[in-house]
Amino acid sequence: MKRLDSLVYLINSLTKSEKKHLAVSMDKERTQDYMVLYRLIAGMAVSDEDTLRNAYREAAKGSSFDMSVHYLFDRILDTLVLLRKKKDAYYDLFRKLSKVRVMYERSMFGECFDMLSEIVAQARKHEAYEILLIATKLELEYMLRLNFPNISEEELYHKHYEQVNMIKNIRKITEQASLYDLLKYRLIHKGNVRSAKQKKELDDLMVSELYISASLEGEENNFEGMKNHKLFQANYLMGVGDFSSALRSFRELALLFESNTQFWANPPIYYLSVIEGILSNLRSIRNYEEMGFFIGKLESLSTYSLEFNTNVLCLIFQYKLFPLFDKGDYEGCRRLADSYKGLFDNQSLLNPVRKCELLLYTALVHVGLREYATAKKIINPIVFDRNIEYMPMMKTIRLVRLIIYYETGNFDLVRHESRSIRRCLSLKREFSFQTERLILVFLNKYNLPVLYSQRMDMHRKLLQKINDLHEDKYERQLLNIFDFTAWIESKLLRKPLGEVIQARDYPQRS
C-alpha cells in the first residue's frame, strides 16, 4: 500500500472522538500545508491521487504534496499513540521505561530505580513479561555502572535467577503460541480432520501443547498460558469434530477473561474478538441455541465509548440476524433490521470492516427478498471502499454484486467483472475456493434453458458438485458467509431463494 493510500485509510478509520482530539491538538496549525491536505481528505472525502494533487496544488501553492503526506501520516499516528495513555497497560509501561532512561542520563538515580521498581511490579501484575525482562535488564545494567550500590551478592544472584526464569517463561509461551498458530493455519488451509494422517498431525500438535501447558501450571501468574491453552483446546476439538467439548472450552475461555479483567484493554478489544470468535464457531456448526449465552456477554459491554458500543451493537445485531438469515427467513431478517434502525443511523461510527459486513448482509437480505435495486444501492459503495480493498472479504462482496447484476440483466457488467475476478483468482490460486469458480461459470451462462426438463438436467449434473462443496470443510468457510450454491439452485428450480434454503437439510454438528 502506498503512503498516500495508507494516509487515506488512516483518516477514514478515525472515530469522531479521535478527529476531535486531532483538531484540538492541531488548532494552532490550521494554516499549515499538511492541515490543508487533512481537510481535503477528511472534509471533502477525496481519495483519488490525481484529484488530491491538483486540489492541494491550488490550496497550498508551492508546497510539496509528498512531504505533506508523510508529515501528516506521522502526526496522526503520534496523536493516536498519545490517546492510548491510561487505556493500554503496555503503552504506559513503555512510556515509563523511556522516562527511566531520561532519569538515568540526568543522574537522577534514586528516582530512576524507584520507577524501575514500579514498572517491575506493574509488569508482573499484567504479565507483561517482555517489558519485565527489559526493566530487569536495565536495572542490572545501571547497577553495574554504579558498582552495585546497596545490594548483596545473594540479592544480585536472585535477580539473575529471576531473569533466567523469565526468559524460560517467555520461551514457553512463545512456543505455545506458535503451536496454536500452526493449528489454526492447518485448519484454515486444510480444513477439519478428514483422514487419519490429518488427525495425527493435529494430535502431535496437541501433545506438544499439553506438555508446555503442564510446565506452565506451576507459575504464579499464568493468564497468557491459560488463555493460549483454552484457545488451542477449543479449536483442536472443533477441528476433530468434538463440538460439545469445544463449546465447554470456549465457555471456560470466556470465564477466564471475566475473572481477569486487569488484562483487558480499554476498551476490551481482545475480549470482544474472543467472544466474536466463539460466536463465529457456533454459527459454523449451526448451534444457534448456544449463541444467546455469548450475545449476553456482548450486551454487558455497555460502559465504553460511543464508537466501541456501536461496534458491539453491530456484532449483537449480526449474530441475532444469522439464525434467521441462514434459514432463509428474509422477512424475519427485515423485521429484525427495522428494530435496529439506530444502528443503521450510526453506521458512520463503525470500523470499516464491521461496516462492510453489516452492509454486505443487509444487501444479501434484499437479494433474498428480490429487492435487487435496493441491494445494488447498498453494495456498490462497499466495492469502492479502499479501506477493505486488500481484504479477503472483498472477493465475496464482488461475487454478490455479480449476482445482483445477473438478476437485473446487466450481462455486460457480469462478463467484465467476471474477467477481473478470474484474474485475481489466477494470481492467488492457492487461496481460491471452488465455489467461487462454480458461481463464475454459472453466471456467465447468462440465459438458462426455458424447458423444465433441461433445467432439471442441469440441476442433476450440478447437484453432486454442490453436495461435495458442502462436505468440504475448506469450502464451508465461504458458504458460511452466504450459500451461493442455494442461489444457483433457486435459479435452476425457479424457486425463491429462501424456499430453497429452508428445504435444505443443514444438520447441526454436535
Protein Blocks (a to p, Z undefined) as FASTA:
>chain_A
ZZklmmmmmmmmpcfklmmmmmmmmmmmmmpmklmmmmmmmmnopabfklmmmmmmmmmg
hiafklmmmmmmmmmmmmmmmmmgokamklmmmmmmmmmmmmmmnopaklmmmmmmmmmm
mmmmnopaklmmmmmmmmmmmmmmnopgaiafklmmmmmmmmmmmmmmmmmmmmmmmmmm
mmmmmmmmnopafbfklmmmmmmmmmmmmmmmmmmmmpmblklmmmmmmmmmmmmmmmno
paklmmmmmmmmmmmmmmmmmlpccddfklmmmmmmmmmmmmmnopaklmmmmmmmmmmm
mcbcfklmmmmmmmmmmmmmmmmmmnopaklmmmmmmmmmmmmmmmmmpcfklmmmmmmm
mmmmmmmnopaklmmmmmmmmmmmmklmmgmklmmmmmmmmmmmmmnopamlmmmmmmmm
mmmmmmmmmlpcfklmmmmmmmmnopacfblklmmmmmmmmmmmmmmmmmpmklmmmmmm
pcfklmmmmmmnopafklmmmmpccdddZZ
